[in-house]
Amino acid sequence: MPPITISAGVAELSENMNNSETLLRAADQALLVAKRNGRRNRQPENVAGS
Protein backbone atom coordinates (compact mmCIF):
# COMPACT_ATOMS: atom_id res chain seq x y z
CA MET A 1 0.00 0.00 0.00
CA PRO A 2 1.44 3.43 -0.93
CA PRO A 3 1.94 5.97 1.86
CA ILE A 4 -0.78 8.50 2.54
CA THR A 5 0.34 12.11 2.13
CA ILE A 6 -1.31 15.37 3.09
CA SER A 7 -1.27 18.85 1.63
CA ALA A 8 -2.68 21.63 3.80
CA GLY A 9 -3.55 25.26 3.34
CA VAL A 10 -3.35 27.47 6.42
CA ALA A 11 -4.75 30.96 6.85
CA GLU A 12 -4.65 33.20 9.89
CA LEU A 13 -7.53 35.46 10.79
CA SER A 14 -6.40 39.07 10.54
CA GLU A 15 -7.97 42.42 11.22
CA ASN A 16 -8.65 43.07 7.52
CA MET A 17 -10.84 39.94 7.24
CA ASN A 18 -14.43 40.87 7.85
CA ASN A 19 -16.04 37.42 7.73
CA SER A 20 -15.42 33.68 7.78
CA GLU A 21 -15.86 33.44 4.00
CA THR A 22 -12.74 35.55 3.49
CA LEU A 23 -10.80 33.30 5.86
CA LEU A 24 -11.97 30.13 4.08
CA ARG A 25 -11.12 31.63 0.70
CA ALA A 26 -7.57 32.39 1.93
CA ALA A 27 -7.13 28.85 3.28
CA ASP A 28 -8.44 27.39 0.02
CA GLN A 29 -5.99 29.49 -1.98
CA ALA A 30 -3.14 28.30 0.24
CA LEU A 31 -4.24 24.68 -0.28
CA LEU A 32 -4.18 25.10 -4.05
CA VAL A 33 -0.63 26.48 -3.87
CA ALA A 34 0.44 23.58 -1.62
CA LYS A 35 -1.01 21.03 -4.06
CA ARG A 36 0.80 22.67 -6.98
CA ASN A 37 4.07 22.45 -5.03
CA GLY A 38 3.87 18.68 -4.64
CA ARG A 39 3.35 16.02 -2.02
CA ARG A 40 3.81 16.45 1.73
CA ASN A 41 3.52 20.20 1.53
CA ARG A 42 1.97 22.97 3.56
CA GLN A 43 1.52 26.52 2.44
CA PRO A 44 0.61 29.42 4.71
CA GLU A 45 -1.45 32.08 2.97
CA ASN A 46 -0.29 35.66 3.33
CA VAL A 47 -3.42 37.78 3.06
CA ALA A 48 -2.10 40.93 4.69
CA GLY A 49 -3.27 43.97 2.80
CA SER A 50 -5.88 42.15 0.75
N, C-alpha and C positions, 0 to 999 in steps of 0.2 A: 504494500500500500504506500503511495507517495505521501510525503509529509504535507501537513496542512499549514498553509501560510496565511498571514493576515496583512492587509493594508488598512491604514486608518487615517482619517482626516480629523484634525483637532482644531477647534476654534475657541477663542476666549471671548467671553462677553465683555464688551468695552462700553464706555460712556456714549459713543456715537451710534450704538445699536439701539434702536427704539422698540424692537419687538423680537419675539422668538423666531419668527420667519427669517429675519436677517441673520441671526446666529446659525440657524440650520443651513441656510444658503452658503454661508462661509465655510461651515464644516463639510458640506457636500463638495464645494470647490476644492478644498484641501484633499479630500478623498480622491477626486479625479486626478489631481496632480500626483498623489502617491501611487495610484494605479499605473499612470504613465511612466513613472520612474522605476517600476519593476517590483518584484516580489519582496516580501519582508521589509516593507517601507512604511514610514509614517511621515506625514507632512503637516506641520503647523501652518495655519492660514494667518497671514498678516493682513488684517482688515483696517488697520489704523488709517484714518483719514478718508475712508470710503463712505 
